[in-house]
Amino acid sequence: MPTLSDSYEVIGRILAKLILNGLRRQELEAKPIYSENYPTGDDVHHFVDVMEWLRAEGLVTVLSQNIAGGYFGAQLTAKGIVAIEKGSFNGSSSIRETVEARPGGLTSDNYGKIGSFVGGLIGGFAQSAQ
């Protein structure tokens, strides 16, 4: 069973992939997100759950989803861009700058910090709306 820390890492990996391709729509699947090994069925379900959370929170949009759990036409929304540009992150001025500075990839810990940071921002947005 994935932990919240595992979910943060998946959030970070998804956002990094979207950042590196700008606003170009793209295909997202579990396999490139779980780059260290081939994803299990549980990994694919976890990936889909995280993507659905990102969609529900308004950070990403997609054109369609296939039955195997892949997404077509994935792209950051305006709210997603605000989240990756917001505040100081890990010594850089934004998540985007951190990701773009290491296009070959970050550590699992860095991806987890990105997800945690974004989760905290979304929590802050939700509290300020109440």
LOVEX-204226 format. One record per atom (N, C-alpha, C): residue number from 1; atom name; x, y, z. Coordinates in Angstrom, 2 decimals. Layout:
residues N
+-----+----+---------+---------+---------+
!   k !  a !      xx !      yy !      zz !
+-----+----+---------+---------+---------+
! NUM ! CA !       X !       Y !       Z !
...
+-----+----+---------+---------+---------+
***
This chain:
residues 130
+-----+----+---------+---------+---------+
!   k !  a !      xx !      yy !      zz !
+-----+----+---------+---------+---------+
!   1 !  N !    0.85 !   -1.18 !    0.00 !
!   1 ! CA !    0.00 !    0.00 !    0.00 !
!   1 !  C !    0.89 !    1.24 !    0.00 !
!   2 !  N !    0.72 !    2.11 !   -0.98 !
!   2 ! CA !    1.54 !    3.33 !   -1.03 !
!   2 !  C !    1.25 !    4.27 !    0.14 !
!   3 !  N !    2.31 !    4.91 !    0.60 !
!   3 ! CA !    2.17 !    5.90 !    1.66 !
!   3 !  C !    1.98 !    7.29 !    1.04 !
!   4 !  N !    1.70 !    8.27 !    1.87 !
!   4 ! CA !    1.59 !    9.64 !    1.39 !
!   4 !  C !    2.93 !   10.10 !    0.82 !
!   5 !  N !    4.03 !    9.66 !    1.41 !
!   5 ! CA !    5.36 !   10.00 !    0.88 !
!   5 !  C !    5.54 !    9.43 !   -0.53 !
!   6 !  N !    5.07 !    8.22 !   -0.76 !
!   6 ! CA !    5.13 !    7.62 !   -2.10 !
!   6 !  C !    4.31 !    8.45 !   -3.09 !
!   7 !  N !    3.14 !    8.91 !   -2.64 !
!   7 ! CA !    2.30 !    9.73 !   -3.50 !
!   7 !  C !    2.97 !   11.06 !   -3.83 !
!   8 !  N !    3.64 !   11.66 !   -2.84 !
!   8 ! CA !    4.37 !   12.91 !   -3.09 !
!   8 !  C !    5.43 !   12.71 !   -4.17 !
!   9 !  N !    6.13 !   11.58 !   -4.11 !
!   9 ! CA !    7.16 !   11.31 !   -5.12 !
!   9 !  C !    6.54 !   11.19 !   -6.51 !
!  10 !  N !    5.41 !   10.51 !   -6.62 !
!  10 ! CA !    4.73 !   10.36 !   -7.92 !
!  10 !  C !    4.25 !   11.73 !   -8.41 !
!  11 !  N !    3.71 !   12.55 !   -7.52 !
!  11 ! CA !    3.32 !   13.91 !   -7.89 !
!  11 !  C !    4.51 !   14.65 !   -8.46 !
!  12 !  N !    5.64 !   14.59 !   -7.77 !
!  12 ! CA !    6.85 !   15.27 !   -8.23 !
!  12 !  C !    7.31 !   14.78 !   -9.58 !
!  13 !  N !    7.28 !   13.48 !   -9.80 !
!  13 ! CA !    7.71 !   12.93 !  -11.09 !
!  13 !  C !    6.78 !   13.35 !  -12.23 !
!  14 !  N !    5.48 !   13.34 !  -11.97 !
!  14 ! CA !    4.51 !   13.75 !  -12.99 !
!  14 !  C !    4.71 !   15.23 !  -13.34 !
!  15 !  N !    4.80 !   16.06 !  -12.31 !
!  15 ! CA !    4.97 !   17.49 !  -12.57 !
!  15 !  C !    6.28 !   17.78 !  -13.29 !
!  16 !  N !    7.35 !   17.08 !  -12.93 !
!  16 ! CA !    8.63 !   17.29 !  -13.60 !
!  16 !  C !    8.52 !   16.96 !  -15.08 !
!  17 !  N !    7.84 !   15.87 !  -15.40 !
!  17 ! CA !    7.67 !   15.50 !  -16.81 !
!  17 !  C !    6.87 !   16.57 !  -17.55 !
!  18 !  N !    5.83 !   17.09 !  -16.93 !
!  18 ! CA !    5.03 !   18.13 !  -17.56 !
!  18 !  C !    5.83 !   19.43 !  -17.71 !
!  19 !  N !    6.62 !   19.77 !  -16.71 !
!  19 ! CA !    7.44 !   20.99 !  -16.76 !
!  19 !  C !    8.41 !   20.93 !  -17.93 !
!  20 !  N !    9.08 !   19.80 !  -18.09 !
!  20 ! CA !   10.13 !   19.69 !  -19.11 !
!  20 !  C !    9.59 !   19.75 !  -20.54 !
!  21 !  N !    8.29 !   19.55 !  -20.71 !
!  21 ! CA !    7.69 !   19.64 !  -22.04 !
!  21 !  C !    6.85 !   20.91 !  -22.22 !
!  22 !  N !    6.96 !   21.84 !  -21.30 !
!  22 ! CA !    6.23 !   23.09 !  -21.42 !
!  22 !  C !    4.73 !   22.85 !  -21.47 !
!  23 !  N !    4.06 !   23.61 !  -22.30 !
!  23 ! CA !    2.61 !   23.45 !  -22.42 !
!  23 !  C !    2.20 !   22.55 !  -23.57 !
!  24 !  N !    3.16 !   21.86 !  -24.13 !
!  24 ! CA !    2.83 !   20.89 !  -25.17 !
!  24 !  C !    2.08 !   19.72 !  -24.56 !
!  25 !  N !    0.94 !   19.37 !  -25.14 !
!  25 ! CA !    0.18 !   18.22 !  -24.64 !
!  25 !  C !    1.01 !   16.96 !  -24.84 !
!  26 !  N !    0.91 !   16.05 !  -23.90 !
!  26 ! CA !    1.73 !   14.85 !  -23.97 !
!  26 !  C !    1.02 !   13.63 !  -23.40 !
!  27 !  N !    1.59 !   12.49 !  -23.68 !
!  27 ! CA !    1.06 !   11.24 !  -23.14 !
!  27 !  C !    1.79 !   10.94 !  -21.83 !
!  28 !  N !    1.04 !   10.56 !  -20.83 !
!  28 ! CA !    1.62 !   10.16 !  -19.55 !
!  28 !  C !    1.17 !    8.74 !  -19.23 !
!  29 !  N !    2.15 !    7.92 !  -18.86 !
!  29 ! CA !    1.88 !    6.55 !  -18.45 !
!  29 !  C !    2.69 !    6.25 !  -17.19 !
!  30 !  N !    2.34 !    5.20 !  -16.51 !
!  30 ! CA !    3.03 !    4.84 !  -15.27 !
!  30 !  C !    4.48 !    4.44 !  -15.50 !
!  31 !  N !    4.78 !    3.75 !  -16.61 !
!  31 ! CA !    6.13 !    3.22 !  -16.80 !
!  31 !  C !    7.22 !    4.29 !  -16.73 !
!  32 !  N !    7.13 !    5.41 !  -17.46 !
!  32 ! CA !    8.20 !    6.41 !  -17.34 !
!  32 !  C !    8.26 !    7.08 !  -15.96 !
!  33 !  N !    7.14 !    7.09 !  -15.26 !
!  33 ! CA !    7.10 !    7.69 !  -13.92 !
!  33 !  C !    7.83 !    6.79 !  -12.94 !
!  34 !  N !    7.67 !    5.48 !  -13.09 !
!  34 ! CA !    8.38 !    4.50 !  -12.25 !
!  34 !  C !    9.62 !    4.03 !  -13.02 !
!  35 !  N !   10.51 !    4.94 !  -13.30 !
!  35 ! CA !   11.62 !    4.68 !  -14.22 !
!  35 !  C !   12.62 !    3.63 !  -13.72 !
!  36 !  N !   12.67 !    3.40 !  -12.43 !
!  36 ! CA !   13.67 !    2.48 !  -11.90 !
!  36 !  C !   13.31 !    1.01 !  -12.13 !
!  37 !  N !   12.05 !    0.72 !  -12.29 !
!  37 ! CA !   11.63 !   -0.65 !  -12.56 !
!  37 !  C !   10.27 !   -0.64 !  -13.26 !
!  38 !  N !    9.91 !   -1.76 !  -13.82 !
!  38 ! CA !    8.64 !   -1.85 !  -14.52 !
!  38 !  C !    7.51 !   -1.77 !  -13.49 !
!  39 !  N !    6.51 !   -0.95 !  -13.73 !
!  39 ! CA !    5.45 !   -0.78 !  -12.73 !
!  39 !  C !    4.58 !   -2.03 !  -12.58 !
!  40 !  N !    4.24 !   -2.32 !  -11.33 !
!  40 ! CA !    3.31 !   -3.41 !  -11.04 !
!  40 !  C !    1.89 !   -2.89 !  -11.24 !
!  41 !  N !    0.94 !   -3.78 !  -11.11 !
!  41 ! CA !   -0.46 !   -3.36 !  -11.19 !
!  41 !  C !   -0.79 !   -2.34 !  -10.12 !
!  42 !  N !   -0.25 !   -2.53 !   -8.91 !
!  42 ! CA !   -0.48 !   -1.57 !   -7.83 !
!  42 !  C !    0.12 !   -0.21 !   -8.17 !
!  43 !  N !    1.31 !   -0.21 !   -8.82 !
!  43 ! CA !    1.94 !    1.05 !   -9.22 !
!  43 !  C !    1.06 !    1.79 !  -10.23 !
!  44 !  N !    0.50 !    1.06 !  -11.17 !
!  44 ! CA !   -0.35 !    1.68 !  -12.18 !
!  44 !  C !   -1.59 !    2.28 !  -11.52 !
!  45 !  N !   -2.20 !    1.55 !  -10.58 !
!  45 ! CA !   -3.37 !    2.07 !   -9.87 !
!  45 !  C !   -2.99 !    3.32 !   -9.07 !
!  46 !  N !   -1.82 !    3.29 !   -8.44 !
!  46 ! CA !   -1.35 !    4.45 !   -7.67 !
!  46 !  C !   -1.14 !    5.65 !   -8.60 !
!  47 !  N !   -0.51 !    5.42 !   -9.75 !
!  47 ! CA !   -0.30 !    6.48 !  -10.74 !
!  47 !  C !   -1.64 !    7.10 !  -11.15 !
!  48 !  N !   -2.62 !    6.26 !  -11.46 !
!  48 ! CA !   -3.94 !    6.74 !  -11.87 !
!  48 !  C !   -4.59 !    7.54 !  -10.74 !
!  49 !  N !   -4.49 !    7.05 !   -9.51 !
!  49 ! CA !   -5.07 !    7.77 !   -8.38 !
!  49 !  C !   -4.43 !    9.14 !   -8.20 !
!  50 !  N !   -3.11 !    9.22 !   -8.35 !
!  50 ! CA !   -2.41 !   10.50 !   -8.23 !
!  50 !  C !   -2.82 !   11.43 !   -9.38 !
!  51 !  N !   -2.88 !   10.91 !  -10.59 !
!  51 ! CA !   -3.31 !   11.74 !  -11.72 !
!  51 !  C !   -4.73 !   12.27 !  -11.51 !
!  52 !  N !   -5.61 !   11.42 !  -11.01 !
!  52 ! CA !   -6.98 !   11.86 !  -10.77 !
!  52 !  C !   -7.03 !   12.92 !   -9.67 !
!  53 !  N !   -6.17 !   12.82 !   -8.67 !
!  53 ! CA !   -6.09 !   13.85 !   -7.64 !
!  53 !  C !   -5.59 !   15.16 !   -8.25 !
!  54 !  N !   -4.55 !   15.09 !   -9.08 !
!  54 ! CA !   -4.03 !   16.29 !   -9.73 !
!  54 !  C !   -5.10 !   16.94 !  -10.62 !
!  55 !  N !   -5.88 !   16.12 !  -11.30 !
!  55 ! CA !   -6.98 !   16.64 !  -12.12 !
!  55 !  C !   -8.06 !   17.28 !  -11.25 !
!  56 !  N !   -8.45 !   16.60 !  -10.19 !
!  56 ! CA !   -9.51 !   17.10 !   -9.30 !
!  56 !  C !   -9.10 !   18.42 !   -8.63 !
!  57 !  N !   -7.83 !   18.55 !   -8.35 !
!  57 ! CA !   -7.33 !   19.78 !   -7.73 !
!  57 !  C !   -7.09 !   20.88 !   -8.75 !
!  58 !  N !   -7.24 !   20.56 !  -10.03 !
!  58 ! CA !   -7.13 !   21.55 !  -11.08 !
!  58 !  C !   -5.72 !   21.88 !  -11.52 !
!  59 !  N !   -4.75 !   21.02 !  -11.21 !
!  59 ! CA !   -3.36 !   21.28 !  -11.59 !
!  59 !  C !   -3.03 !   20.80 !  -13.00 !
!  60 !  N !   -3.71 !   19.74 !  -13.43 !
!  60 ! CA !   -3.48 !   19.22 !  -14.78 !
!  60 !  C !   -4.83 !   18.97 !  -15.46 !
!  61 !  N !   -4.77 !   18.96 !  -16.77 !
!  61 ! CA !   -5.93 !   18.61 !  -17.57 !
!  61 !  C !   -5.47 !   17.54 !  -18.57 !
!  62 !  N !   -6.40 !   16.71 !  -19.00 !
!  62 ! CA !   -6.10 !   15.69 !  -20.00 !
!  62 !  C !   -7.23 !   15.64 !  -21.01 !
!  63 !  N !   -6.91 !   15.18 !  -22.22 !
!  63 ! CA !   -7.94 !   15.01 !  -23.24 !
!  63 !  C !   -8.69 !   13.70 !  -23.06 !
!  64 !  N !   -7.95 !   12.63 !  -22.73 !
!  64 ! CA !   -8.59 !   11.33 !  -22.54 !
!  64 !  C !   -7.68 !   10.40 !  -21.76 !
!  65 !  N !   -8.29 !    9.30 !  -21.29 !
!  65 ! CA !   -7.58 !    8.27 !  -20.56 !
!  65 !  C !   -7.88 !    6.94 !  -21.22 !
!  66 !  N !   -6.85 !    6.09 !  -21.35 !
!  66 ! CA !   -7.11 !    4.77 !  -21.92 !
!  66 !  C !   -7.36 !    3.75 !  -20.82 !
!  67 !  N !   -7.82 !    2.57 !  -21.19 !
!  67 ! CA !   -8.19 !    1.57 !  -20.19 !
!  67 !  C !   -7.00 !    1.00 !  -19.43 !
!  68 !  N !   -5.79 !    1.19 !  -19.96 !
!  68 ! CA !   -4.59 !    0.69 !  -19.29 !
!  68 !  C !   -4.06 !    1.72 !  -18.28 !
!  69 !  N !   -4.71 !    2.88 !  -18.17 !
!  69 ! CA !   -4.28 !    3.87 !  -17.19 !
!  69 !  C !   -3.40 !    4.96 !  -17.75 !
!  70 !  N !   -3.23 !    5.01 !  -19.06 !
!  70 ! CA !   -2.44 !    6.08 !  -19.67 !
!  70 !  C !   -3.32 !    7.29 !  -19.95 !
!  71 !  N !   -2.70 !    8.44 !  -20.00 !
!  71 ! CA !   -3.41 !    9.69 !  -20.25 !
!  71 !  C !   -2.89 !   10.34 !  -21.52 !
!  72 !  N !   -3.79 !   10.83 !  -22.34 !
!  72 ! CA !   -3.43 !   11.51 !  -23.58 !
!  72 !  C !   -3.76 !   12.99 !  -23.45 !
!  73 !  N !   -2.90 !   13.82 !  -23.99 !
!  73 ! CA !   -3.14 !   15.25 !  -23.97 !
!  73 !  C !   -2.98 !   15.87 !  -22.59 !
!  74 !  N !   -2.08 !   15.32 !  -21.77 !
!  74 ! CA !   -1.85 !   15.87 !  -20.43 !
!  74 !  C !   -1.11 !   17.20 !  -20.53 !
!  75 !  N !   -1.50 !   18.13 !  -19.66 !
!  75 ! CA !   -0.92 !   19.46 !  -19.72 !
!  75 !  C !   -1.19 !   20.17 !  -18.39 !
!  76 !  N !   -0.25 !   21.03 !  -17.98 !
!  76 ! CA !   -0.46 !   21.86 !  -16.80 !
!  76 !  C !   -1.56 !   22.88 !  -17.06 !
!  77 !  N !   -2.34 !   23.16 !  -16.04 !
!  77 ! CA !   -3.33 !   24.23 !  -16.11 !
!  77 !  C !   -2.69 !   25.52 !  -15.59 !
!  78 !  N !   -3.43 !   26.60 !  -15.64 !
!  78 ! CA !   -2.93 !   27.86 !  -15.07 !
!  78 !  C !   -2.65 !   27.68 !  -13.58 !
!  79 !  N !   -3.52 !   26.96 !  -12.88 !
!  79 ! CA !   -3.31 !   26.70 !  -11.45 !
!  79 !  C !   -2.06 !   25.85 !  -11.24 !
!  80 !  N !   -1.82 !   24.90 !  -12.15 !
!  80 ! CA !   -0.61 !   24.09 !  -12.07 !
!  80 !  C !    0.65 !   24.91 !  -12.27 !
!  81 !  N !    0.58 !   25.86 !  -13.19 !
!  81 ! CA !    1.73 !   26.74 !  -13.42 !
!  81 !  C !    1.99 !   27.61 !  -12.19 !
!  82 !  N !    0.94 !   28.13 !  -11.59 !
!  82 ! CA !    1.12 !   28.92 !  -10.37 !
!  82 !  C !    1.80 !   28.07 !   -9.30 !
!  83 !  N !    1.40 !   26.82 !   -9.15 !
!  83 ! CA !    1.98 !   25.94 !   -8.14 !
!  83 !  C !    3.47 !   25.69 !   -8.38 !
!  84 !  N !    3.88 !   25.53 !   -9.62 !
!  84 ! CA !    5.29 !   25.24 !   -9.87 !
!  84 !  C !    6.16 !   26.50 !   -9.88 !
!  85 !  N !    5.51 !   27.66 !   -9.95 !
!  85 ! CA !    6.25 !   28.93 !   -9.92 !
!  85 !  C !    6.21 !   29.60 !   -8.56 !
!  86 !  N !    5.38 !   29.08 !   -7.66 !
!  86 ! CA !    5.12 !   29.73 !   -6.37 !
!  86 !  C !    6.27 !   29.54 !   -5.40 !
!  87 !  N !    6.70 !   30.63 !   -4.79 !
!  87 ! CA !    7.62 !   30.60 !   -3.67 !
!  87 !  C !    9.00 !   30.04 !   -3.98 !
!  88 !  N !    9.78 !   29.92 !   -2.95 !
!  88 ! CA !   11.14 !   29.40 !   -3.06 !
!  88 !  C !   11.12 !   27.90 !   -2.76 !
!  89 !  N !   11.84 !   27.16 !   -3.57 !
!  89 ! CA !   11.87 !   25.71 !   -3.39 !
!  89 !  C !   13.30 !   25.21 !   -3.49 !
!  90 !  N !   13.78 !   24.55 !   -2.47 !
!  90 ! CA !   15.04 !   23.81 !   -2.49 !
!  90 !  C !   16.22 !   24.66 !   -2.98 !
!  91 !  N !   16.30 !   25.90 !   -2.56 !
!  91 ! CA !   17.41 !   26.77 !   -2.94 !
!  91 !  C !   17.24 !   27.47 !   -4.27 !
!  92 !  N !   16.23 !   27.10 !   -5.04 !
!  92 ! CA !   15.92 !   27.78 !   -6.30 !
!  92 !  C !   14.73 !   28.70 !   -6.06 !
!  93 !  N !   14.41 !   29.49 !   -7.05 !
!  93 ! CA !   13.26 !   30.36 !   -6.85 !
!  93 !  C !   11.95 !   29.66 !   -7.15 !
!  94 !  N !   11.97 !   28.48 !   -7.77 !
!  94 ! CA !   10.71 !   27.77 !   -8.05 !
!  94 !  C !   10.98 !   26.29 !   -8.31 !
!  95 !  N !    9.90 !   25.52 !   -8.29 !
!  95 ! CA !    9.99 !   24.10 !   -8.65 !
!  95 !  C !   10.45 !   23.99 !  -10.10 !
!  96 !  N !    9.89 !   24.84 !  -10.96 !
!  96 ! CA !   10.26 !   24.80 !  -12.39 !
!  96 !  C !   11.77 !   24.96 !  -12.56 !
!  97 !  N !   12.36 !   25.92 !  -11.89 !
!  97 ! CA !   13.80 !   26.14 !  -12.03 !
!  97 !  C !   14.60 !   24.95 !  -11.51 !
!  98 !  N !   14.14 !   24.34 !  -10.44 !
!  98 ! CA !   14.81 !   23.15 !   -9.90 !
!  98 !  C !   14.79 !   22.02 !  -10.92 !
!  99 !  N !   13.62 !   21.77 !  -11.52 !
!  99 ! CA !   13.48 !   20.70 !  -12.50 !
!  99 !  C !   14.29 !   21.00 !  -13.76 !
! 100 !  N !   14.18 !   22.22 !  -14.26 !
! 100 ! CA !   14.89 !   22.58 !  -15.50 !
! 100 !  C !   16.41 !   22.58 !  -15.32 !
! 101 !  N !   16.89 !   22.79 !  -14.10 !
! 101 ! CA !   18.32 !   22.77 !  -13.84 !
! 101 !  C !   18.88 !   21.34 !  -13.89 !
! 102 !  N !   18.03 !   20.33 !  -13.74 !
! 102 ! CA !   18.45 !   18.93 !  -13.76 !
! 102 !  C !   17.56 !   18.12 !  -14.69 !
! 103 !  N !   17.59 !   18.41 !  -15.99 !
! 103 ! CA !   16.68 !   17.72 !  -16.91 !
! 103 !  C !   16.92 !   16.21 !  -17.02 !
! 104 !  N !   18.07 !   15.74 !  -16.56 !
! 104 ! CA !   18.35 !   14.31 !  -16.57 !
! 104 !  C !   17.64 !   13.58 !  -15.45 !
! 105 !  N !   17.06 !   14.32 !  -14.54 !
! 105 ! CA !   16.32 !   13.72 !  -13.44 !
! 105 !  C !   16.83 !   14.14 !  -12.08 !
! 106 !  N !   15.96 !   14.07 !  -11.13 !
! 106 ! CA !   16.26 !   14.40 !   -9.74 !
! 106 !  C !   16.30 !   13.12 !   -8.93 !
! 107 !  N !   16.63 !   13.22 !   -7.66 !
! 107 ! CA !   16.60 !   12.05 !   -6.80 !
! 107 !  C !   15.16 !   11.78 !   -6.36 !
! 108 !  N !   14.91 !   10.59 !   -5.89 !
! 108 ! CA !   13.58 !   10.26 !   -5.37 !
! 108 !  C !   13.19 !   11.21 !   -4.25 !
! 109 !  N !   14.16 !   11.58 !   -3.42 !
! 109 ! CA !   13.91 !   12.52 !   -2.33 !
! 109 !  C !   13.47 !   13.88 !   -2.86 !
! 110 !  N !   14.14 !   14.36 !   -3.93 !
! 110 ! CA !   13.76 !   15.65 !   -4.53 !
! 110 !  C !   12.35 !   15.60 !   -5.10 !
! 111 !  N !   12.01 !   14.50 !   -5.79 !
! 111 ! CA !   10.65 !   14.38 !   -6.32 !
! 111 !  C !    9.63 !   14.39 !   -5.18 !
! 112 !  N !    9.96 !   13.71 !   -4.10 !
! 112 ! CA !    9.07 !   13.69 !   -2.93 !
! 112 !  C !    8.89 !   15.07 !   -2.34 !
! 113 !  N !    9.96 !   15.85 !   -2.29 !
! 113 ! CA !    9.87 !   17.22 !   -1.76 !
! 113 !  C !    9.00 !   18.09 !   -2.65 !
! 114 !  N !    9.10 !   17.89 !   -3.96 !
! 114 ! CA !    8.25 !   18.64 !   -4.88 !
! 114 !  C !    6.78 !   18.32 !   -4.60 !
! 115 !  N !    6.46 !   17.04 !   -4.51 !
! 115 ! CA !    5.08 !   16.64 !   -4.24 !
! 115 !  C !    4.56 !   17.16 !   -2.91 !
! 116 !  N !    5.40 !   17.11 !   -1.89 !
! 116 ! CA !    5.02 !   17.61 !   -0.57 !
! 116 !  C !    4.78 !   19.11 !   -0.61 !
! 117 !  N !    5.65 !   19.83 !   -1.30 !
! 117 ! CA !    5.53 !   21.27 !   -1.43 !
! 117 !  C !    4.21 !   21.63 !   -2.13 !
! 118 !  N !    3.93 !   20.95 !   -3.23 !
! 118 ! CA !    2.69 !   21.23 !   -3.98 !
! 118 !  C !    1.47 !   20.83 !   -3.15 !
! 119 !  N !    1.54 !   19.71 !   -2.46 !
! 119 ! CA !    0.43 !   19.31 !   -1.59 !
! 119 !  C !    0.16 !   20.35 !   -0.52 !
! 120 !  N !    1.22 !   20.93 !    0.04 !
! 120 ! CA !    1.06 !   21.99 !    1.02 !
! 120 !  C !    0.45 !   23.24 !    0.42 !
! 121 !  N !    0.86 !   23.57 !   -0.80 !
! 121 ! CA !    0.26 !   24.73 !   -1.47 !
! 121 !  C !   -1.22 !   24.53 !   -1.70 !
! 122 !  N !   -1.59 !   23.34 !   -2.17 !
! 122 ! CA !   -3.00 !   23.05 !   -2.44 !
! 122 !  C !   -3.79 !   23.11 !   -1.13 !
! 123 !  N !   -3.21 !   22.59 !   -0.06 !
! 123 ! CA !   -3.86 !   22.68 !    1.24 !
! 123 !  C !   -4.05 !   24.12 !    1.67 !
! 124 !  N !   -3.05 !   24.96 !    1.39 !
! 124 ! CA !   -3.16 !   26.38 !    1.71 !
! 124 !  C !   -4.23 !   27.07 !    0.89 !
! 125 !  N !   -4.32 !   26.70 !   -0.43 !
! 125 ! CA !   -5.37 !   27.26 !   -1.28 !
! 125 !  C !   -6.73 !   26.90 !   -0.71 !
! 126 !  N !   -6.88 !   25.63 !   -0.31 !
! 126 ! CA !   -8.17 !   25.16 !    0.19 !
! 126 !  C !   -8.55 !   25.89 !    1.48 !
! 127 !  N !   -7.59 !   26.10 !    2.38 !
! 127 ! CA !   -7.90 !   26.78 !    3.63 !
! 127 !  C !   -8.24 !   28.25 !    3.40 !
! 128 !  N !   -7.54 !   28.89 !    2.44 !
! 128 ! CA !   -7.83 !   30.31 !    2.20 !
! 128 !  C !   -9.18 !   30.51 !    1.54 !
! 129 !  N !   -9.70 !   29.49 !    0.90 !
! 129 ! CA !  -11.00 !   29.58 !    0.23 !
! 129 !  C !  -12.16 !   29.42 !    1.21 !
! 130 !  N !  -11.88 !   28.93 !    2.41 !
! 130 ! CA !  -12.96 !   28.70 !    3.38 !
! 130 !  C !  -13.33 !   29.92 !    4.14 !
+-----+----+---------+---------+---------+
***
